[in-house]
Amino acid sequence: MLLRALELLARRRRPGGNPLWTAVTVAAFLLRLYHRRADRQEVSLREELRPGESLLITHTTQPRG
């Protein structure tokens, strides 16, 4: 919702106008970029366990090769 509002405000930007509109445009761009990166890093797994089974979750980092 905030991103949509920033994008609508950024459209008011006029060449040679108030620098505030340039800042709004840059903020909207950076916010969208942040959301894209956050969505890419999210991992979800859904697994149904049978009675007696357990699940161990660890977090390790692996070098990208």
C-alpha positions in Angstrom: 0.0 0.0 0.0 2.8 2.4 0.9 4.6 1.5 -2.3 1.5 2.2 -4.4 1.0 5.6 -2.8 4.7 6.5 -3.4 4.3 5.5 -7.1 1.2 7.7 -7.5 3.0 10.6 -5.9 6.1 10.1 -8.1 4.0 10.6 -11.2 3.5 14.2 -10.2 7.2 14.9 -10.8 7.8 17.6 -13.4 11.2 18.4 -14.9 12.6 21.4 -13.1 10.1 21.0 -10.3 10.5 20.5 -6.7 13.3 18.1 -5.7 10.9 16.4 -3.3 9.3 14.6 -6.2 12.6 13.2 -7.3 13.2 11.9 -3.8 9.7 10.3 -3.8 10.5 8.6 -7.2 13.8 7.3 -5.8 12.2 6.0 -2.6 9.5 4.1 -4.6 12.2 2.6 -6.8 14.3 1.5 -3.8 11.3 0.1 -2.0 10.3 -2.0 -5.0 13.8 -3.3 -5.3 13.8 -4.2 -1.6 10.6 -6.1 -2.0 11.9 -8.1 -5.0 15.0 -9.1 -3.1 13.1 -10.1 0.0 10.6 -12.2 -2.0 13.5 -14.0 -3.8 15.2 -14.9 -0.5 12.0 -16.4 1.1 12.0 -20.2 1.3 9.0 -22.2 2.4 8.6 -25.9 2.9 5.5 -27.8 3.7 5.8 -31.4 4.8 3.2 -33.6 6.6 4.8 -35.7 9.3 3.5 -39.1 10.2 3.1 -40.2 13.8 6.6 -40.7 15.4 8.4 -38.6 12.9 10.3 -35.4 13.8 11.7 -32.5 12.0 15.1 -30.8 12.5 15.6 -27.3 11.0 19.1 -25.9 10.7 20.3 -22.7 9.1 23.6 -22.8 7.4 25.1 -20.7 4.7 26.6 -22.2 1.6 29.1 -20.4 -0.6 27.6 -19.7 -4.0 29.7 -21.3 -6.7 
